[in-house]
Amino acid sequence: MKKIALLIITLIVSNLYSQKKELRQVDKLISQSFFEEALSELSEIESLVLSSEDRYKADFYYKKAKVSTELKNFKDAIKSRDYAIAFDTGRSDDDNYPNKDDWRKGEVPSANGHGTAASLAKLFGIMSTGCERDGVRLFDESILNKAIEVHSRGPDTVLFGSNLKFGYCFMLEQKSNFLGDFVPTFKKTAFGHAGAGGAVAFGDKEKKIGFAFVGNRQQDYSMLYRTANKLIEEIYSILK
């Protein structure tokens, strides 16, 4: 019995020493401005049981590395000027161009889909509840499961360095960052997409819901997804 107790104590001490060593490594990475590497290191030790002092320190390091990484991504995106190319609609386009026949009739992938909030919410609702309704199957659910796995992640230079996750066709979990309402919020189990002007549509297989917000006008860029984000937060607070 004493041997078992001694073994347990030895393991705990060894684990704590390992944690402190890893935290020192994180501190070193941050001091050298390797912020993304620090975040990766922190994510690996996140599941470990930390002492209250080390937990406070790890939380501080995480916030510092996260903000520093977001600022670095933002600066890199500004330097790339990819956003300028993406948002250049052409000098000949007027403000009413999206309502003109040639734009409405054109088939521009990932750009000019047309639909109401009700129809988009219904579509994502069907996908979130088995991909079938009223005897009509959209596609096999296994295809959706594959499509909503994370297939790419990282800073998007068009959206000013926002760290985005994508499946096939769908945007996935997206937490708020220092850009605030310039980027949409997607919860952990959500899959969907945001649109220019502040529109957002998504489904959630765990909550079995479909959601869509479509404005009757373009939202101001400084608060692009503010309305959608507030609605999303309210809905999930009710569903808890």
Secondary structure, DSSP 8 states (H G I E B T S, - for coil): -HHHHHHHHHHHHHHHHHHHHHHHHHHHHHHTT-HHHHHHHHHHHTTS---HHHHHHHHHHHHHHHHHHHHHHHHHHHHHTHHHHHT---TT--TTGGGSHHHHHS--TTT-----HHHHHHHHHHHTTTSEETTEE-S-HHHHHHHTS--EEEEETTTTTEEEEE-SS-B--B---TTGGGS--B-TTEEEEE-TTS-EEEEETTTTEEEEE--SS---GGGTTHHHHHHHHHHHHHH-
